[in-house]
Amino acid sequence: MQKKSNSLDHAFHNEKVCKYLNKKSEFADWVITTAFYSALHFLRGKLFPLEFGNGSRKIEIVDFDDYCIKNGTTAGKHETLSNLVGEHLPELYAHYSKLKSLSWTARYNCYEYDRDLSNHALEKLELIKNGCGYGKLTTPER
């Protein structure tokens, strides 16, 4: 039976994969992609649980999936998370948006990147991880 992972466990797992893949420059596209997904889970861990509503009608939203269900989200999950980050963690929005864009390009348009761009993605991940209060990454390999 598959166990549901929490966002922080998933974030740290993706971060380990990201750092492992960064040992070889030929996997820059996957470094970028795993950096994005690690950041996504750090942000989910920071955002939730979240109180939703006003006055005496507030309800606690346990996690992102619960938010999408209870909020009746019609937008895609990536857009929904971007909106939540922009609303609740605006200081991290530009970093997340950049990682999201780099990851989209790496997955669907171009997989050949140099180490400078994958290190840029790791720097964005570090800023997000620190901004969420989860500590620092080690310095990316050059």
Secondary structure by P-SEA (a helix, b strand, c coil): cbbbbcaaaaaaaaaaaaaaaaccccaaaaaaaaaaaaaaaaaaaaaccccccccccbbbbccaaaaaaaacccccaaaaaaaaaaaccccaaaaaaaaaaaaaaaacccccccaaaaaaaaaaaaaaaaaacccccccccc
